Amino acid sequence: MNVHPSDFLTIALLVLLEGLLSADNALVLAMLVLGLPRQDQKKSLRYGIAGAFAFRIIAVTLAIHLIRVAWIKLIGAAYLMYLAYQHFFAAGGTEARREVKPARPWLGLSAFWATVVKVELTDIVFAVDSILVAVAMSPKIWVVITGGLLGIVTMRMVIGKLLSLVRRYPALVDGAFIIIAWVGLKLLLEFLRAEGVIEFEVNKWFSFALIVAIFLLSYVYARRSGAVSDDEDQAEAFLMRERAEKR
């Protein structure tokens, strides 16, 4: 294997880029697993890491074909905008919106495995851009795969911090879903551009800056609204009560 010191610098840059390009991904995944019991949240993300690793390795070797799968972004856009619509228009009043909604069974799967599948599918949608950027930075497959996998691990660490923040400051949930709506719109615009419908291109740094700004404003608002007790037993009791009422 041909190894040069510059390869390790490229890997470090790929990890940094993965973190920057995946800021929106981390937030969406945090929202997806938040409805699981506390002990299952990290477990679902661990399964998600395994799937993300496998997808990255396969996708990097087939990167040249990823340019042709613009329809993945269309599906991702529709799903994320649906999540935002459900949150703001189908969840009830302000208090109801900010309550943690327990994960539900889906497609015949239990709530836990349904969440794992959603995490995997979300990873696939968001991985396309970062893989294409990585392949453009280095022709060496081992460099691209190493940078991508380390980036995934870093992103999962960020998700843990986001989960803690959202549990402590429920008002952050609204800001998170505003970001999710923006990400869905961005994916839709990218799909339309790939199909030649529009010429407008969403600048990635603008998108990242907008996400950071929305999150910071939401955080300031959430802090002013006040924190809630992050007692694990209370959270679990709430989720169990929710499930019992829906049976």
C-alpha positions in Angstrom: 0.0 0.0 0.0 1.4 3.4 -1.0 1.4 5.6 2.1 2.6 9.2 2.3 2.5 11.6 5.2 0.1 13.8 3.2 -2.4 11.0 3.3 -2.8 11.5 7.1 -3.4 15.2 6.6 -6.1 14.3 4.0 -7.7 11.9 6.5 -7.8 14.7 9.1 -9.4 17.1 6.6 -12.0 14.4 5.7 -12.9 14.0 9.4 -13.3 17.7 9.7 -15.4 17.9 6.5 -17.5 15.0 7.7 -18.3 16.8 10.9 -19.2 20.1 9.1 -21.2 18.4 6.3 -23.0 16.2 8.8 -24.1 18.8 11.3 -27.6 18.6 10.0 -27.4 14.8 9.9 -26.5 14.7 13.6 -29.5 16.8 14.5 -31.9 14.7 12.5 -30.6 11.4 14.0 -30.8 12.9 17.5 -34.5 13.6 16.9 -35.1 10.1 15.5 -33.7 8.3 18.5 -35.0 10.7 21.1 -38.3 8.8 21.4 -36.6 5.6 22.5 -36.0 4.7 26.1 -32.8 6.2 27.4 -30.9 2.8 27.4 -32.0 2.1 23.8 -30.9 5.4 22.3 -27.2 4.7 22.3 -27.8 1.1 21.3 -29.7 2.2 18.2 -26.9 4.5 17.2 -24.4 1.7 17.6 -26.4 -0.4 15.2 -26.6 2.6 13.0 -22.8 3.0 13.0 -22.4 -0.6 11.8 -24.7 0.0 8.9 -23.1 3.4 8.1 -19.7 1.7 8.1 -20.9 -0.9 5.7 -22.6 1.6 3.4 -19.5 3.9 3.3 -17.2 1.1 2.3 -19.5 -0.1 -0.5 -20.4 3.4 -1.7 -16.8 4.6 -1.9 -16.0 1.7 -4.2 -19.0 2.6 -6.3 -18.7 6.4 -5.9 -18.8 7.1 -9.6 -22.3 5.8 -9.7 -23.5 8.0 -6.8 -23.9 11.0 -9.1 -26.8 9.2 -10.8 -28.8 8.6 -7.6 -30.3 12.1 -7.3 -33.7 10.6 -6.5 -32.4 9.6 -3.1 -32.3 13.3 -2.2 -35.9 13.7 -3.4 -37.0 10.9 -1.0 -34.9 12.4 1.8 -36.4 15.9 1.2 -39.9 14.5 1.3 -39.3 12.6 4.5 -37.7 15.5 6.3 -40.3 18.0 5.3 -43.0 15.5 6.4 -41.3 15.3 9.8 -41.3 19.1 10.1 -44.9 19.3 9.0 -46.0 16.6 11.6 -44.2 18.5 14.3 -45.5 22.0 13.7 -49.0 21.2 12.4 -50.1 17.8 13.7 -48.7 17.7 17.2 -51.0 20.1 18.9 -50.0 23.2 21.0 -46.6 24.4 22.1 -46.4 22.1 25.1 -47.5 19.0 23.1 -45.0 19.8 20.4 -42.1 19.8 22.8 -43.0 16.6 24.6 -40.8 13.6 23.8 -42.9 11.4 21.4 -42.2 7.7 22.0 -40.9 5.8 19.0 -43.5 3.7 17.2 -43.5 0.4 15.3 -43.1 0.8 11.6 -43.5 -1.6 8.6 -44.1 -4.5 11.0 -40.9 -3.7 13.0 -40.7 -3.0 16.7 -40.2 0.6 17.7 -36.5 0.0 18.4 -35.8 -1.7 15.0 -38.0 0.8 13.2 -35.8 3.6 14.6 -32.6 1.7 13.6 -33.9 1.4 10.0 -34.8 5.1 9.9 -31.3 6.0 11.2 -29.7 3.8 8.4 -31.9 5.4 5.7 -31.1 8.9 6.9 -27.4 8.1 6.9 -27.6 6.9 3.3 -29.4 10.2 2.2 -26.8 12.4 3.9 -23.8 10.3 2.9 -24.0 10.9 -0.8 -22.5 14.4 -0.7 -19.8 13.7 1.7 -18.6 10.6 -0.2 -18.4 12.5 -3.4 -16.4 15.3 -1.7 -14.1 12.7 -0.2 -13.5 10.9 -3.5 -12.6 14.2 -5.1 -10.0 14.9 -2.4 -8.1 11.7 -2.7 -7.9 8.9 -5.3 -6.9 6.4 -2.6 -9.8 4.3 -1.4 -8.2 3.5 2.0 -7.8 7.2 2.7 -11.4 8.0 1.8 -12.8 5.1 3.8 -10.6 5.9 6.9 -11.6 9.5 6.9 -15.3 8.7 6.4 -15.4 6.1 9.2 -13.6 8.3 11.7 -16.0 11.1 10.7 -19.0 8.9 11.5 -17.6 8.1 14.9 -17.0 11.8 15.6 -20.6 12.7 14.5 -22.0 10.0 16.8 -20.2 11.7 19.7 -21.9 15.0 18.8 -25.3 13.3 18.7 -24.8 12.3 22.4 -24.3 15.9 23.4 -27.3 17.0 21.3 -29.5 14.5 23.0 -28.5 15.7 26.4 -29.2 19.4 25.4 -32.6 18.6 24.0 -33.6 16.6 27.0 -32.6 19.5 29.3 -34.0 22.3 27.1 -37.3 21.0 25.4 -37.7 24.4 23.6 -34.8 23.4 21.4 -37.1 20.8 19.7 -38.8 23.6 17.7 -35.4 24.9 16.5 -34.3 21.4 15.6 -37.4 20.9 13.4 -36.9 24.3 11.7 -33.4 23.0 10.8 -34.9 19.7 9.6 -37.3 21.7 7.4 -34.4 23.7 6.0 -32.4 20.5 5.3 -35.4 19.0 3.5 -35.8 22.1 1.4 -32.0 22.1 0.6 -32.2 18.5 -0.5 -35.2 19.3 -2.8 -33.3 22.2 -4.3 -30.2 20.0 -4.9 -32.4 17.4 -6.6 -34.1 20.0 -8.9 -30.6 21.4 -9.8 -29.3 17.9 -10.6 -32.3 17.4 -12.9 -31.7 20.7 -14.6 -35.0 22.3 -13.4 -33.2 25.2 -11.7 -29.7 26.6 -11.9 -29.6 27.9 -8.3 -27.0 26.1 -6.1 -27.2 26.1 -2.3 -23.7 27.0 -1.0 -22.7 24.4 1.6 -21.0 27.0 3.8 -24.1 29.2 3.8 -26.2 26.2 4.7 -23.9 25.3 7.6 -23.8 28.9 8.8 -27.7 29.0 8.7 -28.0 25.8 10.7 -25.6 27.1 13.3 -27.4 30.4 13.5 -30.8 28.7 13.9 -29.4 26.4 16.6 -27.8 29.2 18.5 -30.9 31.3 18.4 -33.0 28.3 19.5 -30.5 27.6 22.3 -30.7 31.2 23.6 -34.5 31.1 23.5 -34.5 27.6 25.2 -32.2 28.9 28.0 -34.6 31.8 28.6 -37.5 29.5 28.7 -35.8 27.5 31.4 -34.3 24.0 31.8 -36.2 21.0 33.0 -35.0 18.2 35.3 -33.0 15.6 33.4 -33.9 12.9 35.8 -33.8 9.6 33.9 -36.5 7.9 36.0 -38.9 10.8 35.3 -38.2 10.6 31.6 -38.7 6.8 31.5 -41.9 7.1 33.5 -43.2 9.7 31.1 -42.5 7.4 28.1 -44.1 4.4 29.7 -47.2 6.5 30.6 -47.4 7.7 27.0 -47.2 4.1 25.6 -49.8 2.9 28.1 -52.3 5.6 27.1 -51.9 4.8 23.4 -52.6 1.1 23.8 
